[in-house]
């Protein structure tokens, strides 16, 4: 018998795609993951290209349920990326990446 996802909050969620500085990013919000009091956010870049919040191109983050409404997910992740892009480590990574693209 198929499961009715509308009655199982841990199985419903929001998924969206964004482009951040030329990198495609998939963002998925799983509300009340596994029936727990936490929401699960997954962030994965195309080709697992590094992002300022993850060197591997994948980030899994758990937050208190309801902290980020699904309609604020994109804004939240973009702000997080921009904030972390200001770190010295990310600035160095971007500079090295630009240098390599010249050759």
N, C-alpha and C positions, 0 to 999 in steps of 0.2 A: 504494500500500500504506500503510495507516495506521501512524503511529508509535506504538510502545509506550512511553508516558510513564513507566512504572515502570522502564525501563532507561535513561532519559535524565534524570539528576538536575536538569538545568537547566530541564526542562519541568514538573517537579512543584513544588508549593509549598503554602503555607498562606494562606488568605484568611479574614478575619473582619471583622465589623462591631461597632463599639462606639458608645456615646454618651458624649461627654465634654462636661460642662457644657451639656447640651441640644443639642449639635451631633453629628449623625451622622458617623461616620468609618469609611472602608473601609481596612483594613490588609492588605497583601499581602507575603508573604515569598517570594522566588524564590531557592532555594538554588543556589549555584554557578552564578550567572547566566551564560549563554552559555558554559558549560563552564569558566568561570574559577575561581580560588580565592577569589572573593568572593561573598557573599550580597547580594541587592538587596532593600531594603525600600521599598515605595511606600505613602504615606499620602495619602489624599484625603478631604477633607471634603465633605459634601453641599452642592451648590450652590457649591462652591469657596469656602466661607466661610473667612475667615482663621482661623488657629490660631496659638498662640504659637511654633510651630516653622516657620511659613510664612505669609507675607502673601497668597499666591495660593491657598491651600487645597490645594496639592499639594506633596509633598516626596518626593524620591527620595534614598535614602541607601545607600551601599555600605559594607559592613563585611567583615572577614575571615570566611571561611566557618566556620560553626559557633559564632561568637561568641554568638549568641542562639538557643537552641533554640526550635523552633516552639511548644512548650508554654509558653514564657516571653514570647512576642511581645507579647501584650496587656499584661502587667505592665510590660514594658520601655517600650512606647510611652506608656502612661498615666503612668509615672514621668517620662518625657521631657517630656510635655505639662505636667505639674504643675510640674516644675522651671522650665521656661521661662515658665510663667504667673506666676512670682514676679518677673519682670523689670519694671523701671519702664515700659518701652514697652508691654508687654501690659496692665499695670494701667491705664495711661492709655487704651489702646484700649477696654478694658472699661467704664471710667468714661464715656467719650464715647458708647459704644453704649447704655449705660443712660440717659444724658441724652437721647439722641435718641428713645428709646422712650417718653418722657414726653409727646412732642408729636405 
